[in-house]
Amino acid sequence: MGHVEITIHGPVTYGVDYAAVGCPTCAATHSHRIGGDLDDDSVPVSLTCVNGHDVPLPGEVDARELLFTAAMRAE
Ligand SMILES: [Zn+2]
């Protein structure tokens, strides 16, 4: 499947209290785009908000796991 760019509709949540990942620039939480490579784990996974800002993932979120989950949902 290689490189993918997937829109995630709805908040990205993490942790036991389902905290939402928000954009540090515009505070958007409702939609994100995740990009990365499903085959090559040396390619960093990127997450951007609905307005195109880079959104850092909290340390407890596995970026590749999130990418694979999004890819499966998108099929
Ligand atoms: Zn933003």
N, CA, C, O and the ligand as a Tripos MOL2 file, in Angstrom:
@<TRIPOS>MOLECULE
protein
  301   299    76     0     0
PROTEIN
NO_CHARGES

@<TRIPOS>ATOM
      1 N           0.8300   -1.2010    0.0000 N.3       1 MET1
      2 CA          0.0000    0.0000    0.0000 C.3       1 MET1
      3 C           0.8680    1.2560    0.0000 C.2       1 MET1
      4 O           0.4740    2.2720   -0.5730 O.2       1 MET1
      5 N           2.0380    1.2070    0.6290 N.am      2 GLY2
      6 CA          2.9680    2.3080    0.5770 C.3       2 GLY2
      7 C           2.4730    3.5610    1.2640 C.2       2 GLY2
      8 O           1.8630    3.4990    2.3310 O.2       2 GLY2
      9 N           2.7390    4.6960    0.6480 N.am      3 HIS3
     10 CA          2.4480    5.9740    1.2910 C.3       3 HIS3
     11 C           0.9470    6.2720    1.2470 C.2       3 HIS3
     12 O           0.2860    6.0900    0.2240 O.2       3 HIS3
     13 N           0.4450    6.7260    2.3630 N.am      4 VAL4
     14 CA         -0.9810    7.0520    2.4400 C.3       4 VAL4
     15 C          -1.1720    8.4150    3.1080 C.2       4 VAL4
     16 O          -0.3650    8.8490    3.9300 O.2       4 VAL4
     17 N          -2.2560    9.0630    2.7270 N.am      5 GLU5
     18 CA         -2.7190   10.2880    3.3900 C.3       5 GLU5
     19 C          -4.1970   10.0590    3.6670 C.2       5 GLU5
     20 O          -4.9910    9.9100    2.7380 O.2       5 GLU5
     21 N          -4.5610   10.0310    4.9270 N.am      6 ILE6
     22 CA         -5.9200    9.6570    5.2810 C.3       6 ILE6
     23 C          -6.5460   10.7500    6.1440 C.2       6 ILE6
     24 O          -5.9160   11.2650    7.0680 O.2       6 ILE6
     25 N          -7.7810   11.0940    5.8320 N.am      7 THR7
     26 CA         -8.5150   12.0370    6.6760 C.3       7 THR7
     27 C          -9.1950   11.2690    7.7930 C.2       7 THR7
     28 O          -9.9000   10.2890    7.5550 O.2       7 THR7
     29 N          -8.9730   11.7290    9.0130 N.am      8 ILE8
     30 CA         -9.6330   11.1380   10.1660 C.3       8 ILE8
     31 C         -10.7490   12.0930   10.5810 C.2       8 ILE8
     32 O         -10.4870   13.2150   11.0130 O.2       8 ILE8
     33 N         -11.9850   11.6420   10.4460 N.am      9 HIS9
     34 CA        -13.1250   12.4510   10.8670 C.3       9 HIS9
     35 C         -13.4280   12.1480   12.3240 C.2       9 HIS9
     36 O         -13.4600   10.9880   12.7360 O.2       9 HIS9
     37 N         -13.6490   13.1900   13.0890 N.am     10 GLY10
     38 CA        -13.8910   13.0020   14.5100 C.3      10 GLY10
     39 C         -12.5890   13.1390   15.2620 C.2      10 GLY10
     40 O         -11.5150   13.0070   14.6760 O.2      10 GLY10
     41 N         -12.6700   13.4000   16.5480 N.am     11 PRO11
     42 CA        -11.4690   13.6260   17.3410 C.3      11 PRO11
     43 C         -10.5920   12.3870   17.4440 C.2      11 PRO11
     44 O         -11.0820   11.2580   17.4560 O.2      11 PRO11
     45 N          -9.2870   12.6200   17.5200 N.am     12 VAL12
     46 CA         -8.3350   11.5590   17.8500 C.3      12 VAL12
     47 C          -8.1900   11.5700   19.3720 C.2      12 VAL12
     48 O          -7.7450   12.5600   19.9530 O.2      12 VAL12
     49 N          -8.5630   10.4780   20.0020 N.am     13 THR13
     50 CA         -8.5350   10.4510   21.4630 C.3      13 THR13
     51 C          -7.4690    9.4850   21.9540 C.2      13 THR13
     52 O          -7.0360    8.5860   21.2340 O.2      13 THR13
     53 N          -7.0620    9.6910   23.1820 N.am     14 TYR14
     54 CA         -6.0250    8.8430   23.7670 C.3      14 TYR14
     55 C          -6.2080    8.8140   25.2740 C.2      14 TYR14
     56 O          -6.8960    9.6540   25.8550 O.2      14 TYR14
     57 N          -5.5760    7.8270   25.8920 N.am     15 GLY15
     58 CA         -5.5760    7.7400   27.3430 C.3      15 GLY15
     59 C          -6.8740    7.1720   27.8870 C.2      15 GLY15
     60 O          -7.8410    6.9740   27.1510 O.2      15 GLY15
     61 N          -6.8810    6.9170   29.1670 N.am     16 VAL16
     62 CA         -8.0410    6.2900   29.7920 C.3      16 VAL16
     63 C          -9.2410    7.2280   29.8320 C.2      16 VAL16
     64 O         -10.3850    6.7790   29.9030 O.2      16 VAL16
     65 N          -8.9730    8.5540   29.7850 N.am     17 ASP17
     66 CA        -10.0880    9.5040   29.8370 C.3      17 ASP17
     67 C         -10.4520   10.0390   28.4530 C.2      17 ASP17
     68 O         -11.2050   11.0060   28.3310 O.2      17 ASP17
     69 N          -9.9100    9.4000   27.4110 N.am     18 TYR18
     70 CA        -10.2330    9.7690   26.0320 C.3      18 TYR18
     71 C         -10.0430   11.2590   25.7710 C.2      18 TYR18
     72 O         -10.9120   11.9210   25.2040 O.2      18 TYR18
     73 N          -8.9090   11.7660   26.1860 N.am     19 ALA19
     74 CA         -8.5760   13.1510   25.8760 C.3      19 ALA19
     75 C          -8.4270   13.2990   24.3620 C.2      19 ALA19
     76 O          -7.9270   12.3960   23.6910 O.2      19 ALA19
     77 N          -8.8610   14.4360   23.8320 N.am     20 ALA20
     78 CA         -8.7850   14.6620   22.3970 C.3      20 ALA20
     79 C          -7.4730   15.3490   22.0460 C.2      20 ALA20
     80 O          -7.0370   16.2760   22.7280 O.2      20 ALA20
     81 N          -6.8470   14.8720   20.9620 N.am     21 VAL21
     82 CA         -5.6470   15.5340   20.4540 C.3      21 VAL21
     83 C          -6.0840   16.8150   19.7530 C.2      21 VAL21
     84 O          -6.9170   16.7740   18.8470 O.2      21 VAL21
     85 N          -5.5320   17.9470   20.1630 N.am     22 GLY22
     86 CA         -5.9130   19.2300   19.5750 C.3      22 GLY22
     87 C          -4.7400   19.9150   18.9100 C.2      22 GLY22
     88 O          -3.5830   19.6690   19.2510 O.2      22 GLY22
     89 N          -5.0520   20.7740   17.9610 N.am     23 CYS23
     90 CA         -4.0110   21.5380   17.2790 C.3      23 CYS23
     91 C          -3.4900   22.6300   18.2050 C.2      23 CYS23
     92 O          -4.2850   23.3830   18.7690 O.2      23 CYS23
     93 N          -2.1560   22.7360   18.3770 N.am     24 PRO24
     94 CA         -1.6080   23.7800   19.2500 C.3      24 PRO24
     95 C          -1.7490   25.1780   18.6480 C.2      24 PRO24
     96 O          -1.6190   26.1700   19.3660 O.2      24 PRO24
     97 N          -2.0100   25.2710   17.3560 N.am     25 THR25
     98 CA         -2.0890   26.5750   16.6940 C.3      25 THR25
     99 C          -3.5230   27.1100   16.6780 C.2      25 THR25
    100 O          -3.7530   28.2690   17.0250 O.2      25 THR25
    101 N          -4.4900   26.2740   16.2760 N.am     26 CYS26
    102 CA         -5.8660   26.7650   16.1510 C.3      26 CYS26
    103 C          -6.8330   25.9990   17.0420 C.2      26 CYS26
    104 O          -8.0300   26.2880   17.0380 O.2      26 CYS26
    105 N          -6.3340   25.0160   17.8140 N.am     27 ALA27
    106 CA         -7.1390   24.2570   18.7710 C.3      27 ALA27
    107 C          -8.1940   23.3610   18.1240 C.2      27 ALA27
    108 O          -9.0900   22.8800   18.8170 O.2      27 ALA27
    109 N          -8.1110   23.1290   16.8340 N.am     28 ALA28
    110 CA         -9.0600   22.2450   16.1660 C.3      28 ALA28
    111 C          -8.8750   20.8070   16.6630 C.2      28 ALA28
    112 O          -7.7500   20.3260   16.7980 O.2      28 ALA28
    113 N          -9.9840   20.1370   16.9280 N.am     29 THR29
    114 CA         -9.8990   18.7500   17.3720 C.3      29 THR29
    115 C         -10.7630   17.8140   16.5390 C.2      29 THR29
    116 O         -10.6580   16.5960   16.6820 O.2      29 THR29
    117 N         -11.6200   18.3590   15.6650 N.am     30 HIS30
    118 CA        -12.6770   17.5380   15.0880 C.3      30 HIS30
    119 C         -12.2680   16.7810   13.8250 C.2      30 HIS30
    120 O         -12.9620   15.8460   13.4240 O.2      30 HIS30
    121 N         -11.1790   17.1550   13.2010 N.am     31 SER31
    122 CA        -10.7840   16.4550   11.9840 C.3      31 SER31
    123 C          -9.2840   16.6220   11.7770 C.2      31 SER31
    124 O          -8.7320   17.7000   11.9970 O.2      31 SER31
    125 N          -8.6330   15.5480   11.3540 N.am     32 HIS32
    126 CA         -7.1920   15.5800   11.1290 C.3      32 HIS32
    127 C          -6.8640   14.8360    9.8460 C.2      32 HIS32
    128 O          -7.6860   14.0970    9.3040 O.2      32 HIS32
    129 N          -5.6560   15.0480    9.3800 N.am     33 ARG33
    130 CA         -5.1100   14.2620    8.2890 C.3      33 ARG33
    131 C          -3.8490   13.5910    8.7960 C.2      33 ARG33
    132 O          -2.9840   14.2310    9.3930 O.2      33 ARG33
    133 N          -3.7560   12.2970    8.5510 N.am     34 ILE34
    134 CA         -2.5670   11.5710    8.9630 C.3      34 ILE34
    135 C          -1.8810   11.0440    7.7100 C.2      34 ILE34
    136 O          -2.5310   10.5260    6.8020 O.2      34 ILE34
    137 N          -0.5770   11.1810    7.6740 N.am     35 GLY35
    138 CA          0.1810   10.7230    6.5160 C.3      35 GLY35
    139 C           1.3690    9.8960    6.9650 C.2      35 GLY35
    140 O           1.9490   10.1400    8.0230 O.2      35 GLY35
    141 N           1.7200    8.9280    6.1600 N.am     36 GLY36
    142 CA          2.8730    8.0980    6.4880 C.3      36 GLY36
    143 C           2.9920    6.9690    5.4860 C.2      36 GLY36
    144 O           2.2920    6.9340    4.4740 O.2      36 GLY36
    145 N           3.8810    6.0580    5.7830 N.am     37 ASP37
    146 CA          4.1170    4.9470    4.8760 C.3      37 ASP37
    147 C           3.8400    3.6440    5.6160 C.2      37 ASP37
    148 O           4.4450    3.3680    6.6520 O.2      37 ASP37
    149 N           2.9230    2.8480    5.0790 N.am     38 LEU38
    150 CA          2.5120    1.6170    5.7590 C.3      38 LEU38
    151 C           3.5820    0.5370    5.6900 C.2      38 LEU38
    152 O           3.5930   -0.3790    6.5130 O.2      38 LEU38
    153 N           4.4740    0.6360    4.7240 N.am     39 ASP39
    154 CA          5.4850   -0.4050    4.5410 C.3      39 ASP39
    155 C           6.8350   -0.0300    5.1490 C.2      39 ASP39
    156 O           7.6060   -0.9040    5.5460 O.2      39 ASP39
    157 N           7.1140    1.2600    5.2190 N.am     40 ASP40
    158 CA          8.4320    1.7140    5.6440 C.3      40 ASP40
    159 C           8.3220    2.4750    6.9620 C.2      40 ASP40
    160 O           7.8640    3.6180    6.9880 O.2      40 ASP40
    161 N           8.7420    1.8390    8.0530 N.am     41 ASP41
    162 CA          8.5730    2.4900    9.3460 C.3      41 ASP41
    163 C           9.6670    3.5100    9.6510 C.2      41 ASP41
    164 O           9.6940    4.0800   10.7420 O.2      41 ASP41
    165 N          10.5740    3.7470    8.6920 N.am     42 SER42
    166 CA         11.5510    4.8130    8.8810 C.3      42 SER42
    167 C          10.9840    6.1620    8.4360 C.2      42 SER42
    168 O          11.5680    7.2100    8.7080 O.2      42 SER42
    169 N           9.8270    6.1240    7.7410 N.am     43 VAL43
    170 CA          9.1670    7.3630    7.3340 C.3      43 VAL43
    171 C           8.3320    7.8650    8.5040 C.2      43 VAL43
    172 O           7.4610    7.1410    8.9870 O.2      43 VAL43
    173 N           8.5740    9.0850    8.9710 N.am     44 PRO44
    174 CA          7.8100    9.5670   10.1180 C.3      44 PRO44
    175 C           6.3300    9.7690    9.7710 C.2      44 PRO44
    176 O           5.9770   10.1860    8.6680 O.2      44 PRO44
    177 N           5.4960    9.4620   10.7390 N.am     45 VAL45
    178 CA          4.0610    9.6760   10.5790 C.3      45 VAL45
    179 C           3.7600   11.1360   10.8990 C.2      45 VAL45
    180 O           4.1920   11.6510   11.9310 O.2      45 VAL45
    181 N           3.0250   11.7970   10.0230 N.am     46 SER46
    182 CA          2.6850   13.1980   10.2620 C.3      46 SER46
    183 C           1.1960   13.3350   10.5130 C.2      46 SER46
    184 O           0.3780   12.6290    9.9230 O.2      46 SER46
    185 N           0.8640   14.2590   11.4000 N.am     47 LEU47
    186 CA         -0.5410   14.5380   11.6880 C.3      47 LEU47
    187 C          -0.7510   16.0370   11.5260 C.2      47 LEU47
    188 O          -0.0070   16.8370   12.0940 O.2      47 LEU47
    189 N          -1.7580   16.4150   10.7550 N.am     48 THR48
    190 CA         -2.0700   17.8330   10.5940 C.3      48 THR48
    191 C          -3.5380   18.0540   10.9040 C.2      48 THR48
    192 O          -4.3570   17.1460   10.7600 O.2      48 THR48
    193 N          -3.8650   19.2600   11.3290 N.am     49 CYS49
    194 CA         -5.2510   19.5830   11.6560 C.3      49 CYS49
    195 C          -6.0010   19.9350   10.3860 C.2      49 CYS49
    196 O          -5.4360   19.9330    9.2920 O.2      49 CYS49
    197 N          -7.2850   20.2380   10.5460 N.am     50 VAL50
    198 CA         -8.1490   20.5490    9.4150 C.3      50 VAL50
    199 C          -7.6650   21.7910    8.6710 C.2      50 VAL50
    200 O          -7.9850   21.9770    7.4970 O.2      50 VAL50
    201 N          -6.8960   22.6390    9.3480 N.am     51 ASN51
    202 CA         -6.3630   23.8520    8.7300 C.3      51 ASN51
    203 C          -4.9220   23.6970    8.2480 C.2      51 ASN51
    204 O          -4.3050   24.6610    7.7950 O.2      51 ASN51
    205 N          -4.3940   22.4860    8.3470 N.am     52 GLY52
    206 CA         -3.0750   22.2160    7.7840 C.3      52 GLY52
    207 C          -1.9050   22.4610    8.7070 C.2      52 GLY52
    208 O          -0.7560   22.4090    8.2690 O.2      52 GLY52
    209 N          -2.1670   22.7270    9.9760 N.am     53 HIS53
    210 CA         -1.0640   22.8930   10.9200 C.3      53 HIS53
    211 C          -0.5330   21.5280   11.3570 C.2      53 HIS53
    212 O          -1.2700   20.5440   11.4040 O.2      53 HIS53
    213 N           0.7450   21.4930   11.6690 N.am     54 ASP54
    214 CA          1.3270   20.2760   12.2360 C.3      54 ASP54
    215 C           0.8200   20.0900   13.6570 C.2      54 ASP54
    216 O           0.8360   21.0230   14.4600 O.2      54 ASP54
    217 N           0.3750   18.8920   13.9560 N.am     55 VAL55
    218 CA         -0.1310   18.5740   15.2920 C.3      55 VAL55
    219 C           0.7590   17.5010   15.9040 C.2      55 VAL55
    220 O           0.8210   16.3890   15.3800 O.2      55 VAL55
    221 N           1.4490   17.8070   16.9970 N.am     56 PRO56
    222 CA          2.2780   16.7880   17.6390 C.3      56 PRO56
    223 C           1.4090   15.7550   18.3380 C.2      56 PRO56
    224 O           0.4140   16.1050   18.9750 O.2      56 PRO56
    225 N           1.7750   14.5000   18.2240 N.am     57 LEU57
    226 CA          1.0350   13.4460   18.9170 C.3      57 LEU57
    227 C           1.5720   13.2950   20.3290 C.2      57 LEU57
    228 O           2.7850   13.3230   20.5340 O.2      57 LEU57
    229 N           0.6950   13.1360   21.2970 N.am     58 PRO58
    230 CA          1.1630   12.8650   22.6640 C.3      58 PRO58
    231 C           2.0130   11.6090   22.6850 C.2      58 PRO58
    232 O           1.8000   10.6890   21.8960 O.2      58 PRO58
    233 N           2.9760   11.5770   23.5900 N.am     59 GLY59
    234 CA          3.9030   10.4650   23.6540 C.3      59 GLY59
    235 C           3.2490    9.1120   23.8380 C.2      59 GLY59
    236 O           3.7890    8.0950   23.4030 O.2      59 GLY59
    237 N           2.0900    9.0900   24.4800 N.am     60 GLU60
    238 CA          1.4490    7.8050   24.7280 C.3      60 GLU60
    239 C           0.6860    7.2710   23.5180 C.2      60 GLU60
    240 O           0.1850    6.1470   23.5460 O.2      60 GLU60
    241 N           0.5960    8.0690   22.4590 N.am     61 VAL61
    242 CA         -0.0570    7.6030   21.2450 C.3      61 VAL61
    243 C           1.0000    7.0110   20.3150 C.2      61 VAL61
    244 O           2.0000    7.6590   20.0070 O.2      61 VAL61
    245 N           0.7720    5.7830   19.8740 N.am     62 ASP62
    246 CA          1.6590    5.1490   18.9030 C.3      62 ASP62
    247 C           1.2420    5.6210   17.5090 C.2      62 ASP62
    248 O           0.1860    5.2400   17.0030 O.2      62 ASP62
    249 N           2.0920    6.4600   16.8930 N.am     63 ALA63
    250 CA          1.7320    7.0900   15.6270 C.3      63 ALA63
    251 C           1.4820    6.0550   14.5310 C.2      63 ALA63
    252 O           0.5660    6.2170   13.7240 O.2      63 ALA63
    253 N           2.2830    4.9990   14.4970 N.am     64 ARG64
    254 CA          2.1030    4.0000   13.4390 C.3      64 ARG64
    255 C           0.8270    3.1900   13.6700 C.2      64 ARG64
    256 O           0.1340    2.8150   12.7240 O.2      64 ARG64
    257 N           0.5340    2.9310   14.9250 N.am     65 GLU65
    258 CA         -0.7050    2.2160   15.2210 C.3      65 GLU65
    259 C          -1.9070    3.0430   14.7740 C.2      65 GLU65
    260 O          -2.8680    2.5210   14.2090 O.2      65 GLU65
    261 N          -1.8300    4.3530   15.0430 N.am     66 LEU66
    262 CA         -2.9010    5.2510   14.6180 C.3      66 LEU66
    263 C          -3.0310    5.2630   13.0970 C.2      66 LEU66
    264 O          -4.1370    5.2670   12.5570 O.2      66 LEU66
    265 N          -1.8910    5.2660   12.4170 N.am     67 LEU67
    266 CA         -1.8950    5.2640   10.9490 C.3      67 LEU67
    267 C          -2.5470    3.9920   10.4080 C.2      67 LEU67
    268 O          -3.3600    4.0480    9.4850 O.2      67 LEU67
    269 N          -2.1860    2.8490   10.9870 N.am     68 PHE68
    270 CA         -2.7600    1.5830   10.5120 C.3      68 PHE68
    271 C          -4.2460    1.5040   10.8030 C.2      68 PHE68
    272 O          -5.0220    1.0110    9.9850 O.2      68 PHE68
    273 N          -4.6440    1.9970   11.9850 N.am     69 THR69
    274 CA         -6.0620    2.0050   12.3110 C.3      69 THR69
    275 C          -6.8450    2.8580   11.3150 C.2      69 THR69
    276 O          -7.9090    2.4630   10.8360 O.2      69 THR69
    277 N          -6.2980    4.0330   11.0150 N.am     70 ALA70
    278 CA         -6.9530    4.9280   10.0610 C.3      70 ALA70
    279 C          -7.0230    4.2810    8.6760 C.2      70 ALA70
    280 O          -8.0330    4.4000    7.9820 O.2      70 ALA70
    281 N          -5.9630    3.6070    8.2830 N.am     71 ALA71
    282 CA         -5.9240    2.9630    6.9680 C.3      71 ALA71
    283 C          -6.9640    1.8580    6.8580 C.2      71 ALA71
    284 O          -7.6020    1.6940    5.8180 O.2      71 ALA71
    285 N          -7.1270    1.1040    7.9350 N.am     72 MET72
    286 CA         -8.1130    0.0220    7.9130 C.3      72 MET72
    287 C          -9.5260    0.5770    7.8340 C.2      72 MET72
    288 O         -10.3800    0.0370    7.1300 O.2      72 MET72
    289 N          -9.7620    1.6620    8.5640 N.am     73 ARG73
    290 CA        -11.0960    2.2650    8.5370 C.3      73 ARG73
    291 C         -11.4040    2.8810    7.1810 C.2      73 ARG73
    292 O         -12.5620    2.9510    6.7700 O.2      73 ARG73
    293 N         -10.3600    3.3270    6.4870 N.am     74 ALA74
    294 CA        -10.5530    4.0330    5.2240 C.3      74 ALA74
    295 C         -10.8490    3.0680    4.0780 C.2      74 ALA74
    296 O         -11.3070    3.4920    3.0170 O.2      74 ALA74
    297 N         -10.5930    1.7750    4.2810 N.am     75 GLU75
    298 CA        -10.7790    0.8360    3.1720 C.3      75 GLU75
    299 C         -12.2410    0.5050    2.9210 C.2      75 GLU75
    300 O         -12.5520   -0.2720    2.0180 O.2      75 GLU75
    301 ZN         -4.6430   24.0320   13.3900 Zn       76 ZN76
@<TRIPOS>BOND
     1     1     2 1
     2     2     3 1
     3     3     4 2
     4     3     5 am
     5     5     6 1
     6     6     7 1
     7     7     8 2
     8     7     9 am
     9     9    10 1
    10    10    11 1
    11    11    12 2
    12    11    13 am
    13    13    14 1
    14    14    15 1
    15    15    16 2
    16    15    17 am
    17    17    18 1
    18    18    19 1
    19    19    20 2
    20    19    21 am
    21    21    22 1
    22    22    23 1
    23    23    24 2
    24    23    25 am
    25    25    26 1
    26    26    27 1
    27    27    28 2
    28    27    29 am
    29    29    30 1
    30    30    31 1
    31    31    32 2
    32    31    33 am
    33    33    34 1
    34    34    35 1
    35    35    36 2
    36    35    37 am
    37    37    38 1
    38    38    39 1
    39    39    40 2
    40    39    41 am
    41    41    42 1
    42    42    43 1
    43    43    44 2
    44    43    45 am
    45    45    46 1
    46    46    47 1
    47    47    48 2
    48    47    49 am
    49    49    50 1
    50    50    51 1
    51    51    52 2
    52    51    53 am
    53    53    54 1
    54    54    55 1
    55    55    56 2
    56    55    57 am
    57    57    58 1
    58    58    59 1
    59    59    60 2
    60    59    61 am
    61    61    62 1
    62    62    63 1
    63    63    64 2
    64    63    65 am
    65    65    66 1
    66    66    67 1
    67    67    68 2
    68    67    69 am
    69    69    70 1
    70    70    71 1
    71    71    72 2
    72    71    73 am
    73    73    74 1
    74    74    75 1
    75    75    76 2
    76    75    77 am
    77    77    78 1
    78    78    79 1
    79    79    80 2
    80    79    81 am
    81    81    82 1
    82    82    83 1
    83    83    84 2
    84    83    85 am
    85    85    86 1
    86    86    87 1
    87    87    88 2
    88    87    89 am
    89    89    90 1
    90    90    91 1
    91    91    92 2
    92    91    93 am
    93    93    94 1
    94    94    95 1
    95    95    96 2
    96    95    97 am
    97    97    98 1
    98    98    99 1
    99    99   100 2
   100    99   101 am
   101   101   102 1
   102   102   103 1
   103   103   104 2
   104   103   105 am
   105   105   106 1
   106   106   107 1
   107   107   108 2
   108   107   109 am
   109   109   110 1
   110   110   111 1
   111   111   112 2
   112   111   113 am
   113   113   114 1
   114   114   115 1
   115   115   116 2
   116   115   117 am
   117   117   118 1
   118   118   119 1
   119   119   120 2
   120   119   121 am
   121   121   122 1
   122   122   123 1
   123   123   124 2
   124   123   125 am
   125   125   126 1
   126   126   127 1
   127   127   128 2
   128   127   129 am
   129   129   130 1
   130   130   131 1
   131   131   132 2
   132   131   133 am
   133   133   134 1
   134   134   135 1
   135   135   136 2
   136   135   137 am
   137   137   138 1
   138   138   139 1
   139   139   140 2
   140   139   141 am
   141   141   142 1
   142   142   143 1
   143   143   144 2
   144   143   145 am
   145   145   146 1
   146   146   147 1
   147   147   148 2
   148   147   149 am
   149   149   150 1
   150   150   151 1
   151   151   152 2
   152   151   153 am
   153   153   154 1
   154   154   155 1
   155   155   156 2
   156   155   157 am
   157   157   158 1
   158   158   159 1
   159   159   160 2
   160   159   161 am
   161   161   162 1
   162   162   163 1
   163   163   164 2
   164   163   165 am
   165   165   166 1
   166   166   167 1
   167   167   168 2
   168   167   169 am
   169   169   170 1
   170   170   171 1
   171   171   172 2
   172   171   173 am
   173   173   174 1
   174   174   175 1
   175   175   176 2
   176   175   177 am
   177   177   178 1
   178   178   179 1
   179   179   180 2
   180   179   181 am
   181   181   182 1
   182   182   183 1
   183   183   184 2
   184   183   185 am
   185   185   186 1
   186   186   187 1
   187   187   188 2
   188   187   189 am
   189   189   190 1
   190   190   191 1
   191   191   192 2
   192   191   193 am
   193   193   194 1
   194   194   195 1
   195   195   196 2
   196   195   197 am
   197   197   198 1
   198   198   199 1
   199   199   200 2
   200   199   201 am
   201   201   202 1
   202   202   203 1
   203   203   204 2
   204   203   205 am
   205   205   206 1
   206   206   207 1
   207   207   208 2
   208   207   209 am
   209   209   210 1
   210   210   211 1
   211   211   212 2
   212   211   213 am
   213   213   214 1
   214   214   215 1
   215   215   216 2
   216   215   217 am
   217   217   218 1
   218   218   219 1
   219   219   220 2
   220   219   221 am
   221   221   222 1
   222   222   223 1
   223   223   224 2
   224   223   225 am
   225   225   226 1
   226   226   227 1
   227   227   228 2
   228   227   229 am
   229   229   230 1
   230   230   231 1
   231   231   232 2
   232   231   233 am
   233   233   234 1
   234   234   235 1
   235   235   236 2
   236   235   237 am
   237   237   238 1
   238   238   239 1
   239   239   240 2
   240   239   241 am
   241   241   242 1
   242   242   243 1
   243   243   244 2
   244   243   245 am
   245   245   246 1
   246   246   247 1
   247   247   248 2
   248   247   249 am
   249   249   250 1
   250   250   251 1
   251   251   252 2
   252   251   253 am
   253   253   254 1
   254   254   255 1
   255   255   256 2
   256   255   257 am
   257   257   258 1
   258   258   259 1
   259   259   260 2
   260   259   261 am
   261   261   262 1
   262   262   263 1
   263   263   264 2
   264   263   265 am
   265   265   266 1
   266   266   267 1
   267   267   268 2
   268   267   269 am
   269   269   270 1
   270   270   271 1
   271   271   272 2
   272   271   273 am
   273   273   274 1
   274   274   275 1
   275   275   276 2
   276   275   277 am
   277   277   278 1
   278   278   279 1
   279   279   280 2
   280   279   281 am
   281   281   282 1
   282   282   283 1
   283   283   284 2
   284   283   285 am
   285   285   286 1
   286   286   287 1
   287   287   288 2
   288   287   289 am
   289   289   290 1
   290   290   291 1
   291   291   292 2
   292   291   293 am
   293   293   294 1
   294   294   295 1
   295   295   296 2
   296   295   297 am
   297   297   298 1
   298   298   299 1
   299   299   300 2
@<TRIPOS>SUBSTRUCTURE
     1 MET1         2 RESIDUE 1 A MET
     2 GLY2         6 RESIDUE 1 A GLY
     3 HIS3        10 RESIDUE 1 A HIS
     4 VAL4        14 RESIDUE 1 A VAL
     5 GLU5        18 RESIDUE 1 A GLU
     6 ILE6        22 RESIDUE 1 A ILE
     7 THR7        26 RESIDUE 1 A THR
     8 ILE8        30 RESIDUE 1 A ILE
     9 HIS9        34 RESIDUE 1 A HIS
    10 GLY10       38 RESIDUE 1 A GLY
    11 PRO11       42 RESIDUE 1 A PRO
    12 VAL12       46 RESIDUE 1 A VAL
    13 THR13       50 RESIDUE 1 A THR
    14 TYR14       54 RESIDUE 1 A TYR
    15 GLY15       58 RESIDUE 1 A GLY
    16 VAL16       62 RESIDUE 1 A VAL
    17 ASP17       66 RESIDUE 1 A ASP
    18 TYR18       70 RESIDUE 1 A TYR
    19 ALA19       74 RESIDUE 1 A ALA
    20 ALA20       78 RESIDUE 1 A ALA
    21 VAL21       82 RESIDUE 1 A VAL
    22 GLY22       86 RESIDUE 1 A GLY
    23 CYS23       90 RESIDUE 1 A CYS
    24 PRO24       94 RESIDUE 1 A PRO
    25 THR25       98 RESIDUE 1 A THR
    26 CYS26      102 RESIDUE 1 A CYS
    27 ALA27      106 RESIDUE 1 A ALA
    28 ALA28      110 RESIDUE 1 A ALA
    29 THR29      114 RESIDUE 1 A THR
    30 HIS30      118 RESIDUE 1 A HIS
    31 SER31      122 RESIDUE 1 A SER
    32 HIS32      126 RESIDUE 1 A HIS
    33 ARG33      130 RESIDUE 1 A ARG
    34 ILE34      134 RESIDUE 1 A ILE
    35 GLY35      138 RESIDUE 1 A GLY
    36 GLY36      142 RESIDUE 1 A GLY
    37 ASP37      146 RESIDUE 1 A ASP
    38 LEU38      150 RESIDUE 1 A LEU
    39 ASP39      154 RESIDUE 1 A ASP
    40 ASP40      158 RESIDUE 1 A ASP
    41 ASP41      162 RESIDUE 1 A ASP
    42 SER42      166 RESIDUE 1 A SER
    43 VAL43      170 RESIDUE 1 A VAL
    44 PRO44      174 RESIDUE 1 A PRO
    45 VAL45      178 RESIDUE 1 A VAL
    46 SER46      182 RESIDUE 1 A SER
    47 LEU47      186 RESIDUE 1 A LEU
    48 THR48      190 RESIDUE 1 A THR
    49 CYS49      194 RESIDUE 1 A CYS
    50 VAL50      198 RESIDUE 1 A VAL
    51 ASN51      202 RESIDUE 1 A ASN
    52 GLY52      206 RESIDUE 1 A GLY
    53 HIS53      210 RESIDUE 1 A HIS
    54 ASP54      214 RESIDUE 1 A ASP
    55 VAL55      218 RESIDUE 1 A VAL
    56 PRO56      222 RESIDUE 1 A PRO
    57 LEU57      226 RESIDUE 1 A LEU
    58 PRO58      230 RESIDUE 1 A PRO
    59 GLY59      234 RESIDUE 1 A GLY
    60 GLU60      238 RESIDUE 1 A GLU
    61 VAL61      242 RESIDUE 1 A VAL
    62 ASP62      246 RESIDUE 1 A ASP
    63 ALA63      250 RESIDUE 1 A ALA
    64 ARG64      254 RESIDUE 1 A ARG
    65 GLU65      258 RESIDUE 1 A GLU
    66 LEU66      262 RESIDUE 1 A LEU
    67 LEU67      266 RESIDUE 1 A LEU
    68 PHE68      270 RESIDUE 1 A PHE
    69 THR69      274 RESIDUE 1 A THR
    70 ALA70      278 RESIDUE 1 A ALA
    71 ALA71      282 RESIDUE 1 A ALA
    72 MET72      286 RESIDUE 1 A MET
    73 ARG73      290 RESIDUE 1 A ARG
    74 ALA74      294 RESIDUE 1 A ALA
    75 GLU75      298 RESIDUE 1 A GLU
    76 ZN76       301 GROUP 0 **** ****
